[in-house]
Amino acid sequence: MASITKVNTRQQTERIAKSKPKPPTAAAGTLLQILHVLQTEGWGGLYSGLKPSLFGTAASQGIYYYFYQLFKNKAEAIAVVRKHKGRGDGTLGIFSWLVVAALAGSLNVLLTNPIWVLVTRMQTQTQAERKIMESKKEVLLKEASENGLIGSTLQEKLDELESTKPHPYGTIHAAREVYTEAGIRGFWKGIIPTLIMVCNPSIQFMIYETSLKRLKEKRSANKHGLKNVSALEVFLLGALAKLGATVTTYPLLVVKSRLQAKQEIGGNISLRYSGTVDAIIKMMKYEGLPGFYKGMSTKIVQSVFAASVLFMFKEEIVKAYIFLVHRIGKAKVPLN
């Protein structure tokens, strides 16, 4: 999945004006982009940013579930107090669950955003270097045209430019670059769209639970009495839920990636964003609505498959647990 994530981030941050034809690497599918990265950067190029990404994933999971449990306990305690006062039944409603999840998700985003800024930088560094190289080449050709520089001299300068290799780019280098560009605030670039995206899991589970409930109700009304939901059906429901959530929030993900990627990648003002609103305005102006959905097909393949497998295993584990409890209960029944 790491290589697909890398390619998807590259697709999201590819900035091409809507009036210009797309280059092959931007228009090609995920597989062609992976092959392009392998050809130009080697196997290591597919996994740039992997170390901070793994650390970020572990930190995000730990932080999220810590605060989720903390807020859940607080909410349950409040619900019990309300019950004693004659208000409510002592259980948490769906709104309370969503609030708990949103609070935990927001704190997770605030604490881990610097990690994901570094990951995005490392995943898109070669792409940024290429843009800088193209900009320098344009400047050189323009100067050559104005000063009458032709022939071998121009070719030597172009060859020298082409032979320039990107410098090594690790986590420390990325952190220094972010700090040099924007100071400590640079580590929280893209925080606004990321905070809004906290609602993604809520949308996903809402679609999943609603679809599952309707399917079970339909099965209950079935004259054949088939009430169980198969693993394949759960897989498909999970895919549908993740698809709906991804399509809804994907434009925010693209904006977030654009803000976190390197900004100074050429002289074109359309390639630089000062903030969330500026990014949205420039993307709409220079790229149109399709710009907000770049790389979405790759993201759907990655996210939908992962979510479907997750939901499928979750339902199978629940079934296994119920089966074991039932068997244990039967075993404890005394024989007459």
C-alpha positions as CSV (number, residue, x, y, z in Angstrom):
1,M,0.0,0.0,0.0
2,A,2.9,2.4,0.6
3,S,3.8,2.6,-3.1
4,I,0.2,3.3,-4.0
5,T,0.0,6.0,-1.4
6,K,3.2,7.6,-2.8
7,V,1.8,7.6,-6.3
8,N,-1.5,9.0,-5.1
9,T,0.2,11.9,-3.3
10,R,2.2,12.6,-6.5
11,Q,-1.1,12.7,-8.5
12,Q,-2.7,15.0,-6.0
13,T,0.1,17.5,-6.1
14,E,0.6,17.5,-9.9
15,R,-0.3,21.1,-10.9
16,I,-1.3,21.5,-14.5
17,A,-3.3,24.4,-15.9
18,K,-6.6,23.3,-17.5
19,S,-5.7,25.0,-20.8
20,K,-2.5,22.9,-21.1
21,P,-2.3,19.3,-22.3
22,K,-1.5,16.8,-19.5
23,P,1.9,15.1,-19.7
24,P,1.9,11.3,-20.0
25,T,2.9,10.8,-16.3
26,A,0.0,12.8,-15.0
27,A,-2.6,11.3,-17.3
28,A,-1.5,7.7,-17.1
29,G,-2.9,5.3,-14.7
30,T,-1.6,4.1,-11.4
31,L,0.4,1.2,-12.8
32,L,2.1,3.5,-15.4
33,Q,3.0,6.0,-12.8
34,I,4.5,3.3,-10.6
35,L,6.6,2.1,-13.6
36,H,7.6,5.8,-14.2
37,V,8.9,6.1,-10.6
38,L,10.8,2.9,-10.9
39,Q,12.4,4.0,-14.1
40,T,13.4,7.4,-12.9
41,E,14.0,6.9,-9.2
42,G,14.4,3.1,-8.7
43,W,12.7,1.0,-6.0
44,G,13.7,3.4,-3.3
45,G,11.6,6.1,-5.0
46,L,8.4,4.1,-4.3
47,Y,9.1,4.1,-0.6
48,S,10.4,7.6,0.1
49,G,8.9,8.9,3.3
50,L,8.1,5.3,4.5
51,K,9.9,5.7,7.9
52,P,8.0,8.8,9.1
53,S,4.8,7.4,7.5
54,L,5.1,4.2,9.6
55,F,5.8,6.3,12.7
56,G,3.0,8.6,11.9
57,T,0.5,5.7,11.5
58,A,1.5,4.2,14.8
59,A,1.4,7.5,16.6
60,S,-2.0,8.4,15.0
61,Q,-3.5,5.1,16.1
62,G,-2.2,5.4,19.6
63,I,-3.2,9.0,20.1
64,Y,-6.7,8.6,18.5
65,Y,-7.7,5.5,20.6
66,Y,-6.3,7.0,23.8
67,F,-8.4,10.2,23.5
68,Y,-11.3,8.2,22.1
69,Q,-11.4,6.0,25.2
70,L,-10.9,9.1,27.5
71,F,-13.8,11.0,26.0
72,K,-15.9,7.9,25.8
73,N,-15.5,7.3,29.5
74,K,-16.4,10.9,30.2
75,A,-19.4,10.8,28.0
76,E,-20.6,7.5,29.6
77,A,-20.2,9.0,33.0
78,I,-22.3,12.0,32.0
79,A,-24.9,9.7,30.6
80,V,-25.2,7.8,33.9
81,V,-25.5,11.1,35.8
82,R,-28.3,12.2,33.4
83,K,-30.1,8.9,34.0
84,H,-30.0,9.4,37.7
85,K,-31.6,12.8,37.1
86,G,-34.4,11.2,35.1
87,R,-33.0,12.4,31.7
88,G,-32.1,9.6,29.3
89,D,-31.5,5.8,29.7
90,G,-27.8,6.0,30.6
91,T,-26.5,5.0,27.2
92,L,-24.8,7.1,24.5
93,G,-26.7,8.0,21.4
94,I,-25.3,8.2,17.9
95,F,-24.7,12.0,18.2
96,S,-22.6,11.4,21.4
97,W,-20.5,8.8,19.6
98,L,-19.9,11.1,16.7
99,V,-18.8,13.9,19.0
100,V,-16.5,11.6,20.9
101,A,-14.9,10.4,17.6
102,A,-14.7,14.0,16.3
103,L,-12.9,15.3,19.4
104,A,-10.4,12.4,19.4
105,G,-9.8,12.8,15.7
106,S,-9.3,16.5,16.0
107,L,-6.7,16.2,18.8
108,N,-5.0,13.4,16.8
109,V,-4.7,15.7,13.7
110,L,-3.3,18.6,15.8
111,L,-0.6,16.5,17.4
112,T,0.4,14.4,14.3
113,N,0.1,17.0,11.4
114,P,3.9,17.8,11.5
115,I,4.7,14.2,10.7
116,W,2.4,14.1,7.7
117,V,3.8,17.4,6.4
118,L,7.2,15.7,6.3
119,V,5.8,12.6,4.7
120,T,4.2,14.6,1.9
121,R,7.4,16.6,1.4
122,M,9.5,13.4,1.1
123,Q,7.0,11.7,-1.2
124,T,6.8,14.7,-3.6
125,Q,10.4,15.9,-3.5
126,T,11.5,14.5,-6.8
127,Q,8.4,15.9,-8.4
128,A,9.2,19.4,-7.0
129,E,12.8,19.1,-8.2
130,R,11.6,18.3,-11.7
131,K,9.4,21.4,-11.6
132,I,12.3,23.6,-10.5
133,M,14.5,22.1,-13.2
134,E,11.8,22.9,-15.9
135,S,11.6,26.5,-14.6
136,K,15.3,26.9,-14.7
137,K,15.4,25.5,-18.3
138,E,12.6,28.0,-19.4
139,V,14.6,30.9,-17.9
140,L,17.8,29.7,-19.6
141,L,16.1,29.4,-23.0
142,K,14.5,32.8,-22.6
143,E,17.9,34.4,-21.7
144,A,19.5,32.6,-24.6
145,S,16.9,34.0,-27.0
146,E,17.3,37.5,-25.7
147,N,21.1,37.5,-25.7
148,G,21.5,35.5,-28.9
149,L,23.1,32.6,-27.1
150,I,23.0,29.7,-29.6
151,G,24.9,26.6,-30.6
152,S,27.3,24.7,-28.5
153,T,27.3,27.2,-25.6
154,L,23.6,26.9,-25.1
155,Q,23.8,23.1,-25.4
156,E,26.6,23.0,-22.8
157,K,24.5,25.0,-20.3
158,L,21.4,22.7,-20.9
159,D,23.6,19.6,-20.5
160,E,25.0,21.0,-17.3
161,L,21.5,21.7,-16.0
162,E,20.3,18.2,-17.0
163,S,23.2,16.5,-15.2
164,T,22.4,18.2,-11.9
165,K,21.3,15.5,-9.5
166,P,18.9,16.1,-6.7
167,H,20.5,16.3,-3.3
168,P,19.8,13.6,-0.7
169,Y,16.5,14.2,1.0
170,G,15.8,12.7,4.3
171,T,13.5,13.4,7.3
172,I,15.9,16.0,8.8
173,H,16.4,17.8,5.5
174,A,12.6,17.9,5.0
175,A,12.1,19.4,8.5
176,R,14.8,22.0,7.9
177,E,13.2,23.0,4.6
178,V,9.7,23.3,6.1
179,Y,11.1,25.5,9.0
180,T,13.1,27.7,6.6
181,E,10.1,28.3,4.4
182,A,7.5,29.0,7.0
183,G,8.9,28.7,10.5
184,I,7.2,26.5,13.1
185,R,3.8,27.2,11.5
186,G,4.9,25.4,8.4
187,F,4.5,22.1,10.3
188,W,0.8,22.7,10.6
189,K,0.2,23.5,6.9
190,G,-3.1,22.0,5.6
191,I,-4.5,21.7,9.1
192,I,-7.9,23.3,8.2
193,P,-8.8,20.8,5.5
194,T,-7.4,18.0,7.6
195,L,-9.6,18.9,10.6
196,I,-12.6,19.1,8.3
197,M,-11.7,15.6,7.0
198,V,-12.1,14.2,10.5
199,C,-15.8,13.7,9.5
200,N,-14.7,11.1,6.9
201,P,-14.9,8.1,9.2
202,S,-18.3,9.3,10.5
203,I,-19.7,9.5,7.0
204,Q,-18.2,6.0,6.3
205,F,-19.7,4.3,9.3
206,M,-23.0,6.1,8.9
207,I,-23.3,4.8,5.3
208,Y,-22.2,1.3,6.4
209,E,-24.5,1.0,9.4
210,T,-27.5,2.4,7.5
211,S,-26.9,0.0,4.5
212,L,-26.4,-3.0,6.8
213,K,-29.5,-2.2,8.8
214,R,-31.7,-1.9,5.7
215,L,-30.2,-5.2,4.3
216,K,-31.0,-7.0,7.6
217,E,-34.5,-5.6,7.7
218,K,-35.0,-6.8,4.1
219,R,-33.7,-10.2,5.1
220,S,-36.0,-10.3,8.2
221,A,-39.0,-9.7,5.9
222,N,-37.9,-12.5,3.6
223,K,-40.3,-15.4,3.6
224,H,-37.3,-17.8,3.5
225,G,-36.1,-16.4,6.8
226,L,-32.5,-15.8,5.6
227,K,-31.2,-13.2,8.1
228,N,-27.5,-13.7,8.1
229,V,-25.3,-11.4,6.1
230,S,-22.4,-13.1,4.2
231,A,-18.8,-11.9,4.3
232,L,-19.0,-11.0,0.6
233,E,-22.1,-8.7,1.3
234,V,-20.2,-7.1,4.2
235,F,-17.2,-6.6,1.9
236,L,-19.4,-4.9,-0.7
237,L,-21.2,-2.7,1.9
238,G,-17.8,-1.7,3.3
239,A,-16.7,-0.8,-0.2
240,L,-19.8,1.3,-0.8
241,A,-19.4,3.1,2.6
242,K,-15.7,4.0,1.9
243,L,-16.5,5.0,-1.6
244,G,-19.2,7.5,-0.5
245,A,-16.9,8.9,2.2
246,T,-13.9,9.2,-0.1
247,V,-15.8,11.0,-2.9
248,T,-17.3,13.4,-0.4
249,T,-14.1,14.5,1.3
250,Y,-11.5,13.8,-1.5
251,P,-11.2,17.5,-2.6
252,L,-10.1,18.4,0.9
253,L,-7.4,15.7,0.8
254,V,-6.1,17.2,-2.5
255,V,-6.0,20.8,-1.0
256,K,-4.2,19.4,2.1
257,S,-1.6,17.7,0.0
258,R,-1.0,20.8,-2.1
259,L,-0.5,23.0,1.0
260,Q,1.9,20.5,2.6
261,A,4.0,19.9,-0.6
262,K,6.9,22.2,-1.5
263,Q,5.6,25.6,-2.6
264,E,8.6,27.2,-4.3
265,I,8.7,24.9,-7.4
266,G,8.9,27.5,-10.1
267,G,8.2,31.1,-11.0
268,N,4.5,30.5,-11.8
269,I,2.3,32.1,-9.2
270,S,-0.4,29.5,-9.9
271,L,1.8,26.9,-8.3
272,R,2.1,28.6,-4.9
273,Y,-0.6,28.8,-2.2
274,S,-0.6,31.0,0.8
275,G,-3.4,29.2,2.6
276,T,-6.5,27.0,2.2
277,V,-8.7,29.6,0.6
278,D,-6.0,30.7,-1.7
279,A,-5.4,27.1,-2.8
280,I,-9.1,26.5,-3.5
281,I,-9.4,29.7,-5.5
282,K,-6.2,29.1,-7.6
283,M,-7.1,25.4,-8.2
284,M,-10.6,26.4,-9.4
285,K,-9.2,29.2,-11.6
286,Y,-6.2,27.4,-13.2
287,E,-7.3,23.8,-13.1
288,G,-11.1,23.8,-12.8
289,L,-13.2,21.3,-10.9
290,P,-11.2,18.2,-12.1
291,G,-8.2,19.5,-10.2
292,F,-9.9,18.7,-7.0
293,Y,-10.2,15.0,-8.0
294,K,-6.7,14.3,-9.3
295,G,-5.7,10.8,-8.4
296,M,-9.1,9.9,-7.0
297,S,-9.2,6.5,-8.8
298,T,-6.0,5.5,-7.2
299,K,-7.3,6.6,-3.8
300,I,-10.5,4.7,-4.2
301,V,-8.7,1.4,-5.1
302,Q,-6.5,1.8,-2.1
303,S,-9.1,3.0,0.5
304,V,-12.1,0.9,-0.6
305,F,-10.1,-2.3,-0.6
306,A,-8.6,-1.7,2.8
307,A,-12.0,-0.6,4.3
308,S,-13.8,-3.6,2.8
309,V,-11.4,-6.1,4.2
310,L,-11.6,-4.3,7.6
311,F,-15.4,-4.5,7.7
312,M,-15.4,-8.1,6.5
313,F,-13.0,-9.2,9.2
314,K,-14.9,-7.2,11.8
315,E,-18.2,-9.0,11.0
316,E,-16.5,-12.4,10.9
317,I,-14.9,-11.8,14.3
318,V,-18.2,-10.8,15.8
319,K,-19.8,-14.0,14.3
320,A,-17.0,-16.1,15.8
321,Y,-17.4,-14.5,19.2
322,I,-21.2,-15.1,19.2
323,F,-20.6,-18.7,18.2
324,L,-18.1,-19.3,20.9
325,V,-20.3,-17.7,23.6
326,H,-23.2,-19.9,22.5
327,R,-21.0,-23.0,22.6
328,I,-19.6,-22.2,26.0
329,G,-23.2,-21.5,27.3
330,K,-24.3,-24.9,26.1
331,A,-21.4,-26.6,27.7
332,K,-22.3,-25.2,31.1
333,V,-25.8,-26.5,31.0
334,P,-26.0,-29.4,33.5
335,L,-27.0,-32.8,32.1
336,N,-30.1,-34.5,33.7
